[in-house]
Amino acid sequence: MGIRMLGLILLLRFVSGLMNATVDGIDSNLSSGGPLRSTVKEKENLLHNDEQYNDDLDGGFSSLDGMLQWAISHSDPAKLKETAEVRQQLSASELNKRQMELKELMEEMKVPSDAELMKIAISELNNSSITLEDRLRALQELNVLVEPIDNANDFNKLGGLVYVTRELYHPDPSIRTTAAWILGKVSQNNLVVQQQVLELGALSMLMKMVKSNFMEEANKALYAVSALMRNNLAGQELFSTEHGDLMLQNILRNSSIDIRLQKKALILLADLAQCQLQNAHRTELPFLSDRDLLKSVVDLIAASTDLDLQDKALVAIKSLLQLRTTEALVLKDFCALGDALNKMRQLLLNVMADEFQRDYVIDVESLRSEVEYIFQGKLLEQ
């Protein structure tokens, strides 16, 4: 990602007629040994200046097209139009000459590979004498570099997982937060890396971090826990052993907690239930049918006025209802699911008058009706 971003920036400057100034600047940097450390740093600044540090952000662009769109959106439209007109006037030989010049420039720069950049950042984490700022910067660079799947797969071979996991115990919350973010990103939909992280004992510490008073730390820790659990049956069993149900209940019952954390907990719960449904031959996780956990979800349907939160609670209940071990009578008598669904129906009817939310409300009502149908059907079975 670092090499691609720098190459794209150079390319855009080249075709816009700014190459002479750019080459002079690069030659100066080369003589001073600058590019090796500035490559990721320049990209990091571009990313962090333009994007919000929030619970959904995973760092970096997802494709070259995304980088191109970013570059275009941050360029002068008049300059781009002028460049396009000039380009159309160039002959094939002139275009080929410019392409060769750019190729030679990139070769001259000798930009390090992503693997080399990861090694540099990892070595800094292994340096106990570096400043807090440099340690955080090294983690932020890794957070960008591990995004491509190939880099994620190589990360443990380079020793990255060991050093990043160690940072979960750092006294500074910013360091812990970024370390958790990296572990979550590198584990996404990657069973091999998930197992590597779990074998390092990271799950227990991440679950403790979910209780942090620093909301970004708690959110990134839960993000990492969810990434480790997704479609990972062994990880889910370990989560159960580590009393993951209590962690989820504490989040869902706490009305003063960051609502983002509650939404993440509901998504995780729905994922766990859905994974159990897809592996019906396996013994279900016992805590998924725990009546206290079920009630904590149902209470959100009845008490919350946040439609997105209620939507996610409905999705979780829908999956939990379909588990063999979930008892409909517990949901009826102890959790009062029927009353909660009726109360939500009235709320949705009231909100329906808002034309800006109407389409979304209709979708949520459709899901609510589906949950009610499944619930009534399960009551008849029992």
URZITA-V415867 format. One record per residue. N is the residue number from 0. RES is the residue in three letters. SS is DSSP state (helix for helix, strand for strand, loop for the rest). Layout:
# URZITA-V415867
N RES SS
N RES SS
This chain:
# URZITA-V415867
0 MET loop
1 GLY helix
2 ILE helix
3 ARG helix
4 MET helix
5 LEU helix
6 GLY helix
7 LEU helix
8 ILE helix
9 LEU helix
10 LEU helix
11 LEU helix
12 ARG helix
13 PHE helix
14 VAL helix
15 SER helix
16 GLY helix
17 LEU helix
18 MET helix
19 ASN helix
20 ALA helix
21 THR helix
22 VAL helix
23 ASP helix
24 GLY helix
25 ILE helix
26 ASP helix
27 SER helix
28 ASN helix
29 LEU helix
30 SER helix
31 SER helix
32 GLY loop
33 GLY loop
34 PRO helix
35 LEU helix
36 ARG helix
37 SER helix
38 THR helix
39 VAL helix
40 LYS helix
41 GLU helix
42 LYS helix
43 GLU helix
44 ASN helix
45 LEU helix
46 LEU helix
47 HIS helix
48 ASN helix
49 ASP helix
50 GLU loop
51 GLN loop
52 TYR loop
53 ASN loop
54 ASP loop
55 ASP loop
56 LEU loop
57 ASP loop
58 GLY loop
59 GLY loop
60 PHE loop
61 SER loop
62 SER loop
63 LEU helix
64 ASP helix
65 GLY helix
66 MET helix
67 LEU helix
68 GLN helix
69 TRP helix
70 ALA helix
71 ILE helix
72 SER helix
73 HIS loop
74 SER loop
75 ASP loop
76 PRO helix
77 ALA helix
78 LYS helix
79 LEU helix
80 LYS helix
81 GLU helix
82 THR helix
83 ALA helix
84 GLU helix
85 VAL helix
86 ARG helix
87 GLN helix
88 GLN helix
89 LEU loop
90 SER loop
91 ALA helix
92 SER helix
93 GLU helix
94 LEU helix
95 ASN helix
96 LYS helix
97 ARG helix
98 GLN helix
99 MET helix
100 GLU helix
101 LEU helix
102 LYS helix
103 GLU helix
104 LEU helix
105 MET helix
106 GLU helix
107 GLU helix
108 MET helix
109 LYS loop
110 VAL loop
111 PRO loop
112 SER loop
113 ASP helix
114 ALA helix
115 GLU helix
116 LEU helix
117 MET helix
118 LYS helix
119 ILE helix
120 ALA helix
121 ILE helix
122 SER helix
123 GLU helix
124 LEU helix
125 ASN loop
126 ASN loop
127 SER loop
128 SER loop
129 ILE loop
130 THR loop
131 LEU helix
132 GLU helix
133 ASP helix
134 ARG helix
135 LEU helix
136 ARG helix
137 ALA helix
138 LEU helix
139 GLN helix
140 GLU helix
141 LEU helix
142 ASN helix
143 VAL helix
144 LEU helix
145 VAL loop
146 GLU loop
147 PRO loop
148 ILE helix
149 ASP helix
150 ASN helix
151 ALA helix
152 ASN helix
153 ASP helix
154 PHE helix
155 ASN loop
156 LYS loop
157 LEU loop
158 GLY loop
159 GLY helix
160 LEU helix
161 VAL helix
162 TYR helix
163 VAL helix
164 THR helix
165 ARG helix
166 GLU helix
167 LEU helix
168 TYR helix
169 HIS loop
170 PRO loop
171 ASP loop
172 PRO helix
173 SER helix
174 ILE helix
175 ARG helix
176 THR helix
177 THR helix
178 ALA helix
179 ALA helix
180 TRP helix
181 ILE helix
182 LEU helix
183 GLY helix
184 LYS helix
185 VAL helix
186 SER helix
187 GLN loop
188 ASN loop
189 ASN loop
190 LEU helix
191 VAL helix
192 VAL helix
193 GLN helix
194 GLN helix
195 GLN helix
196 VAL helix
197 LEU helix
198 GLU helix
199 LEU loop
200 GLY loop
201 ALA helix
202 LEU helix
203 SER helix
204 MET helix
205 LEU helix
206 MET helix
207 LYS helix
208 MET helix
209 VAL loop
210 LYS loop
211 SER loop
212 ASN loop
213 PHE loop
214 MET helix
215 GLU helix
216 GLU helix
217 ALA helix
218 ASN helix
219 LYS helix
220 ALA helix
221 LEU helix
222 TYR helix
223 ALA helix
224 VAL helix
225 SER helix
226 ALA helix
227 LEU helix
228 MET helix
229 ARG loop
230 ASN loop
231 ASN loop
232 LEU helix
233 ALA helix
234 GLY helix
235 GLN helix
236 GLU helix
237 LEU helix
238 PHE helix
239 SER helix
240 THR helix
241 GLU loop
242 HIS loop
243 GLY helix
244 ASP helix
245 LEU helix
246 MET helix
247 LEU helix
248 GLN helix
249 ASN helix
250 ILE helix
251 LEU helix
252 ARG helix
253 ASN loop
254 SER loop
255 SER loop
256 ILE loop
257 ASP loop
258 ILE helix
259 ARG helix
260 LEU helix
261 GLN helix
262 LYS helix
263 LYS helix
264 ALA helix
265 LEU helix
266 ILE helix
267 LEU helix
268 LEU helix
269 ALA helix
270 ASP helix
271 LEU helix
272 ALA helix
273 GLN helix
274 CYS helix
275 GLN helix
276 LEU helix
277 GLN helix
278 ASN loop
279 ALA loop
280 HIS loop
281 ARG loop
282 THR loop
283 GLU loop
284 LEU loop
285 PRO helix
286 PHE helix
287 LEU helix
288 SER helix
289 ASP loop
290 ARG helix
291 ASP helix
292 LEU helix
293 LEU helix
294 LYS helix
295 SER helix
296 VAL helix
297 VAL helix
298 ASP helix
299 LEU helix
300 ILE helix
301 ALA helix
302 ALA helix
303 SER loop
304 THR loop
305 ASP loop
306 LEU helix
307 ASP helix
308 LEU helix
309 GLN helix
310 ASP helix
311 LYS helix
312 ALA helix
313 LEU helix
314 VAL helix
315 ALA helix
316 ILE helix
317 LYS helix
318 SER helix
319 LEU helix
320 LEU helix
321 GLN loop
322 LEU loop
323 ARG loop
324 THR loop
325 THR loop
326 GLU loop
327 ALA helix
328 LEU helix
329 VAL helix
330 LEU helix
331 LYS helix
332 ASP helix
333 PHE helix
334 CYS loop
335 ALA loop
336 LEU helix
337 GLY helix
338 ASP helix
339 ALA helix
340 LEU helix
341 ASN helix
342 LYS helix
343 MET helix
344 ARG helix
345 GLN helix
346 LEU helix
347 LEU helix
348 LEU helix
349 ASN helix
350 VAL helix
351 MET loop
352 ALA loop
353 ASP loop
354 GLU loop
355 PHE loop
356 GLN loop
357 ARG helix
358 ASP helix
359 TYR helix
360 VAL helix
361 ILE helix
362 ASP helix
363 VAL helix
364 GLU helix
365 SER helix
366 LEU helix
367 ARG helix
368 SER helix
369 GLU helix
370 VAL helix
371 GLU helix
372 TYR helix
373 ILE helix
374 PHE helix
375 GLN helix
376 GLY helix
377 LYS helix
378 LEU helix
379 LEU helix
380 GLU helix
381 GLN loop
